Amino acid sequence: MTDPAAPDSERLVLMRMGAAAAAVAACVALAVLAFDGTGVAAGFVALLSLGGVMMGYGVGRKVGPMPSLIRMRMFRVADELAQYRAFTRLLRDQGERITASTSEAATAIVMGLREMDANIARMQAIVERDAAGGTNELQSLVDAVGAPVVGLLGQIQFQDVTQQQIAFLSRLSLIVDQHMIDLARQMGDRRSMDRVGNFKEMFDTALENCVMTSQRQDHHTAAGLDLQEARGPKIELF
Amino acid sequence: MASTIFIVDDSATILMSMEAILNKAGFTVAKAVSGEDAVTKLQGGLKPALIITDIHMPGMNGIDLIRKVRTMSGFQFVPILVVSTESQQAKRDEARAAKATGWLVKPVQPDDLLKVVKQILPNG
């Protein structure tokens, strides 16, 4: 999408200057034609003017307010900026995986703790019923086993807190993402969003250090690759 | 008969752990996974003695839920506790304005939770 508030590109400005110069040249040629009446002289003047305009345009592109070298560097920066979006996406994907895996584990722990608690309550009832008298030691042992359960149930809330923190980081990265898109557009290269250049090589280097299939999967997704790695068996004897 | 406490949270971990803590303290627990789910259950006849809700939930958030509950017949004076990771004063003020009863910041220690619940429901 084109930003309506964006200034005209340098190329457009040069073309306008060229058109204005061509108009002036045409006026001069008409004046020559009117005073002298010679068509050949008028044509010669117009040709010279046109040549001058083309030379001016070419020189302007090379050494004008934004020479080609600077323009190319800006495009390059726009490319790099666009590619950092893959990095932020990787962070978001990893965050989602952390949230999912901790949620699953925390739920299993809570279920286990609840089961333990229920069994301890049954044990307490049995001790009170069947071993009445002289069972203080057993009773206090059962109480001691059950005591930490409630505290642990409270501690498990860490998972929800962690999930909120990761969600916040994810929202931040989306803001950074959008900002990078805006900056890349400001740099003036419309194609930068579609290109993946040397950042991919750096990304591949990071991929080398991934130890989990899920991490490599996130890398592939962030790099825009629809690649599913084959997962080997969980247990393998060689 | 034990009082019913209605917990509203989108986190399965929180729902399960709070349910276990409150059950152990002798309360009956009802659960909802979103604001919309909570409203449906309340409209369906659930009459809790206390509502405990999270703030950040997809769809209807906790503050909107409190506002909605306060407009429902029979729920104007039911105590509503907010339990959230959010600790911003502005949000607390928003909850107070919506007529919440109290605010607890996660993670809440079971002892603290039970102390507040017993304060609100002395005969619970």
Contacts between the chains, C-beta under 8 A, distances in Angstrom:
chain1	res1	chain2	res2	distance
A	103	B	11	7.6
A	103	B	12	6.8
A	103	B	13	6.4
A	106	B	13	4.3
A	107	B	12	5.3
A	107	B	13	5.8
A	107	B	16	6.6
A	110	B	13	6.0
A	110	B	16	4.3
A	110	B	17	5.2
A	110	B	20	6.8
A	111	B	16	7.0
A	113	B	20	6.9
A	114	B	16	7.2
A	114	B	20	4.8
A	117	B	20	6.7
A	117	B	24	6.7
A	150	B	20	7.9
A	150	B	21	5.9
A	150	B	24	6.2
A	150	B	110	4.8
A	151	B	109	7.8
A	151	B	110	6.5
A	153	B	17	4.4
A	153	B	20	5.1
A	153	B	21	5.4
A	153	B	110	6.4
A	154	B	17	6.9
A	154	B	21	6.8
A	154	B	107	6.6
A	154	B	108	6.8
A	154	B	109	5.2
A	154	B	110	4.2
A	154	B	113	7.6
A	155	B	107	7.2
A	156	B	13	5.8
A	156	B	17	5.0
A	157	B	13	7.0
A	157	B	14	6.1
A	157	B	17	6.3
A	157	B	106	5.4
A	157	B	107	3.9
A	157	B	108	6.9
A	158	B	107	6.2
A	159	B	11	7.4
A	159	B	13	4.8
A	160	B	9	7.9
A	160	B	11	4.4
A	160	B	13	5.8
A	160	B	14	5.0
A	160	B	85	6.8
A	160	B	106	6.1
A	160	B	107	7.8
A	161	B	85	5.4
A	161	B	106	5.8
A	161	B	107	5.9
A	163	B	11	6.9
A	164	B	56	6.8
A	164	B	85	4.4
